[in-house]
């Protein structure tokens, strides 16, 4: 098995079904499997998935176990040499998976690969980031950033001023779409389950790089991502609370290494 595609569903049948359709159209000539973990959905997601895609592996949780734990469930069932972690709001474009696997086959030092993400209107989505520090948190997670949206600190963190057509090593990138080499996991969980939601992708990239693996942005593989920053916006909601909790957990876990 070359590739295991893993996606977590939570009341997102309107997104998951188009994703699954895009998978079947985007993959050609590769041995693959699809694993969907349902996190206790209360809509008709599972019924629709079983009806329209009876051959995929569907893991049904009785409750919402969080994103990290659900992905780890899928990884334990996966058989592929490579793992592709996908959010339901991603659409695969034809040819991208083959290009990615071919690149990873020839670059054994790359443990995690991030594809180029596009917004639904075709514009570039800024999906790569530099490591967090206190200045970045102030500009990205407080009203300060709204007053200075084009500030140097924001531009550097979002890596806005480099050619996104170049293959390059990066600090970390959005976990909406990640290719991983199974060998890099060394038999362990993919994500740290202490992170219910958010920062599991930052933590994973931090771990990969500290163990000697490269995290690479690869623009020849292209996906469309309907990215909704639920932890952004005005007011305080559960998503912002989960983001804040994960930020604190990340700092407490890595404070000796001083990632912030």
C-alpha positions as CSV (number, residue, x, y, z in Angstrom):
1,X,0.0,0.0,0.0
2,X,1.6,3.3,-1.1
3,X,-0.8,5.8,0.4
4,X,-3.3,6.0,3.3
5,X,-5.6,9.0,3.2
6,X,-7.0,10.0,6.6
7,X,-9.8,12.5,7.3
8,X,-11.8,13.4,10.4
9,X,-15.5,14.1,10.1
10,X,-17.7,16.0,12.6
11,X,-21.1,17.0,11.2
12,X,-19.5,17.9,7.9
13,X,-21.3,15.7,5.4
14,X,-21.7,18.6,3.0
15,X,-17.8,18.9,2.9
16,X,-16.8,15.2,3.3
17,X,-18.7,13.8,0.4
18,X,-17.2,16.2,-2.2
19,X,-13.8,15.5,-0.7
20,X,-14.3,11.8,-1.2
21,X,-15.4,12.3,-4.7
22,X,-12.3,14.5,-5.4
23,X,-10.1,11.7,-4.0
24,X,-11.4,9.1,-6.4
25,X,-10.8,11.5,-9.4
26,X,-7.4,12.7,-8.2
27,X,-5.7,9.3,-7.7
28,X,-4.5,7.3,-10.6
29,X,-2.1,4.4,-10.7
30,X,-1.4,4.3,-7.0
31,X,-2.4,1.7,-4.4
32,X,-4.3,3.6,-1.7
33,X,-6.9,3.4,1.0
34,X,-9.3,5.9,2.5
35,X,-9.9,6.1,6.3
36,X,-12.6,8.4,7.7
37,X,-13.0,8.9,11.4
38,X,-16.3,10.2,12.5
39,X,-16.2,12.1,15.8
40,X,-19.7,11.5,17.1
41,X,-21.5,13.4,14.4
42,X,-25.2,14.1,15.0
43,X,-26.1,14.7,11.4
44,X,-26.5,11.9,8.8
45,X,-22.8,11.9,7.9
46,X,-22.1,8.2,8.6
47,X,-25.2,7.0,6.8
48,X,-24.3,9.0,3.7
49,X,-20.6,7.9,3.7
50,X,-21.5,4.2,4.1
51,X,-24.1,4.5,1.3
52,X,-22.0,6.3,-1.3
53,X,-18.6,4.9,-0.4
54,X,-19.1,1.4,1.0
55,X,-15.5,0.3,0.4
56,X,-13.7,2.8,2.6
57,X,-12.8,2.3,6.2
58,X,-15.2,4.3,8.5
59,X,-14.4,4.5,12.2
60,X,-17.4,5.7,14.2
61,X,-16.7,7.3,17.6
62,X,-19.6,7.6,20.0
63,X,-18.3,11.1,21.1
64,X,-16.0,13.9,19.9
65,X,-12.6,12.7,20.8
66,X,-10.8,15.7,19.3
67,X,-8.9,16.1,16.1
68,X,-5.6,14.7,17.3
69,X,-6.9,11.6,18.9
70,X,-9.2,10.8,15.9
71,X,-6.3,11.1,13.4
72,X,-4.2,8.8,15.6
73,X,-7.0,6.2,15.4
74,X,-6.8,6.4,11.6
75,X,-3.0,6.1,11.6
76,X,-3.2,3.0,13.7
77,X,-5.4,1.4,11.0
78,X,-3.4,2.7,8.1
79,X,-1.2,0.4,5.9
80,X,0.4,3.0,3.6
81,X,4.0,3.9,3.3
82,X,2.8,7.5,3.2
83,X,0.1,9.2,5.1
84,X,-2.1,12.1,3.8
85,X,-4.0,13.9,6.5
86,X,-6.9,16.0,5.0
87,X,-9.5,18.3,6.4
88,X,-13.0,17.9,4.9
89,X,-12.8,21.4,3.4
90,X,-9.9,20.4,1.1
91,X,-10.3,19.4,-2.6
92,X,-7.6,17.3,-4.3
93,X,-6.6,18.4,-7.8
94,X,-5.7,15.7,-10.4
95,X,-2.0,14.8,-10.5
96,X,-1.0,16.3,-7.2
97,X,-0.8,13.0,-5.3
98,X,1.4,11.4,-7.9
99,X,3.8,14.4,-7.9
100,X,4.0,14.3,-4.2
101,X,4.7,10.6,-3.9
102,X,7.3,10.8,-6.6
103,X,9.0,13.7,-4.8
104,X,9.0,11.9,-1.5
105,X,10.4,8.8,-3.1
106,X,13.4,10.8,-4.3
107,X,14.0,12.9,-1.1
108,X,14.4,10.6,1.9
109,X,15.3,13.4,4.2
110,X,11.8,14.9,4.0
111,X,9.5,13.6,6.8
112,X,6.6,16.0,6.2
113,X,5.5,17.7,3.0
114,X,3.1,20.6,2.7
115,X,1.4,21.2,-0.6
116,X,0.4,24.5,-2.2
117,X,-3.0,25.5,-1.0
118,X,-5.4,27.7,-3.0
119,X,-8.5,29.6,-1.9
120,X,-11.7,28.6,-3.7
121,X,-11.3,31.7,-6.0
122,X,-7.9,30.4,-7.2
123,X,-5.8,32.8,-5.2
124,X,-2.8,31.7,-3.1
125,X,-3.6,30.7,0.5
126,X,-0.7,31.6,2.8
127,X,-0.4,28.2,4.5
128,X,3.3,28.3,5.7
129,X,4.4,30.0,8.9
130,X,7.4,30.8,11.0
131,X,7.6,29.8,14.7
132,X,5.5,31.7,17.1
133,X,6.9,34.3,19.4
134,X,5.3,36.8,21.7
135,X,5.2,39.6,19.1
136,X,3.5,37.3,16.6
137,X,0.9,36.2,19.2
138,X,0.1,39.9,20.0
139,X,-0.3,40.8,16.3
140,X,-2.3,37.6,15.4
141,X,-4.4,37.0,18.5
142,X,-5.3,40.5,19.7
143,X,-6.9,43.5,18.1
144,X,-3.4,44.9,17.4
145,X,-3.2,43.1,14.2
146,X,-6.4,44.8,12.9
147,X,-4.8,48.2,13.2
148,X,-1.6,47.1,11.5
149,X,-2.6,44.3,9.1
150,X,0.5,44.8,6.9
151,X,3.0,45.1,9.7
152,X,6.5,43.5,9.1
153,X,5.9,41.0,12.0
154,X,2.7,39.7,10.3
155,X,4.3,39.6,6.9
156,X,7.3,37.6,8.1
157,X,5.1,35.2,10.1
158,X,2.8,34.5,7.2
159,X,5.8,34.3,4.8
160,X,4.2,36.7,2.5
161,X,7.3,38.0,0.7
162,X,8.7,35.0,-1.0
163,X,7.9,33.2,-4.2
164,X,5.4,30.5,-3.4
165,X,6.4,28.6,-6.6
166,X,9.7,27.5,-5.0
167,X,10.3,24.3,-3.1
168,X,11.7,25.2,0.3
169,X,12.1,24.1,3.8
170,X,9.7,25.8,6.3
171,X,9.1,25.9,10.0
172,X,5.5,24.6,9.9
173,X,2.3,24.8,7.9
174,X,-1.4,24.4,8.2
175,X,-2.5,20.9,9.2
176,X,-5.4,20.9,6.7
177,X,-3.3,18.9,4.3
178,X,-0.1,17.1,5.3
179,X,1.8,14.3,3.6
180,X,4.0,12.2,6.0
181,X,6.5,9.5,5.7
182,X,5.5,6.6,8.0
183,X,9.1,5.9,8.8
184,X,9.3,9.3,10.5
185,X,6.7,8.4,13.1
186,X,8.9,5.6,14.5
187,X,5.8,3.7,15.5
188,X,4.4,6.5,17.6
189,X,1.3,8.5,17.5
190,X,1.2,11.1,14.8
191,X,-0.3,13.9,16.9
192,X,0.1,14.6,20.6
193,X,-3.4,13.9,22.0
194,X,-3.1,16.6,24.7
195,X,-4.1,19.0,21.9
196,X,-7.9,18.6,21.4
197,X,-7.9,21.1,18.6
198,X,-5.2,23.5,17.2
199,X,-1.4,23.5,17.6
200,X,-1.2,19.8,17.0
201,X,0.3,20.7,13.5
202,X,2.8,23.2,15.0
203,X,3.8,20.6,17.6
204,X,4.2,17.8,14.9
205,X,6.5,20.0,12.7
206,X,8.5,21.0,15.8
207,X,9.0,17.4,16.7
208,X,9.9,16.4,13.1
209,X,12.5,19.1,12.7
210,X,14.1,18.4,16.1
211,X,14.4,14.7,15.1
212,X,16.3,15.6,12.0
213,X,13.5,15.4,9.4
214,X,12.8,18.2,6.9
215,X,9.5,19.9,6.7
216,X,9.1,21.0,3.1
217,X,6.7,23.2,1.1
218,X,6.1,21.6,-2.3
219,X,4.1,23.9,-4.7
220,X,3.9,21.4,-7.5
221,X,1.2,19.6,-5.5
222,X,-1.9,21.8,-5.4
223,X,-5.0,21.6,-3.3
224,X,-8.0,23.9,-2.8
225,X,-8.8,24.7,0.8
226,X,-11.9,26.6,1.9
227,X,-10.1,27.8,5.0
228,X,-12.4,29.2,7.8
229,X,-10.4,30.7,10.7
230,X,-13.0,29.9,13.4
231,X,-10.5,31.0,16.0
232,X,-10.3,34.5,14.5
233,X,-13.0,37.1,14.2
234,X,-14.7,39.3,16.8
235,X,-15.8,38.1,20.2
236,X,-14.8,35.1,22.3
237,X,-16.1,31.7,21.2
238,X,-15.3,28.1,21.9
239,X,-12.8,27.9,19.0
240,X,-10.8,30.8,20.4
241,X,-10.9,29.1,23.8
242,X,-9.6,25.9,22.4
243,X,-6.9,27.8,20.5
244,X,-5.8,29.6,23.7
245,X,-5.7,26.3,25.7
246,X,-3.6,24.6,23.0
247,X,-1.2,27.6,22.9
248,X,-0.7,27.3,26.7
249,X,-0.2,23.5,26.4
250,X,2.3,24.0,23.6
251,X,4.3,26.5,25.6
252,X,4.3,24.3,28.7
253,X,5.5,21.3,26.7
254,X,8.3,23.1,24.9
255,X,9.3,25.9,27.2
256,X,12.7,24.4,27.8
257,X,13.3,24.6,24.1
258,X,11.9,28.1,24.0
259,X,9.7,27.9,20.9
260,X,7.9,31.2,21.8
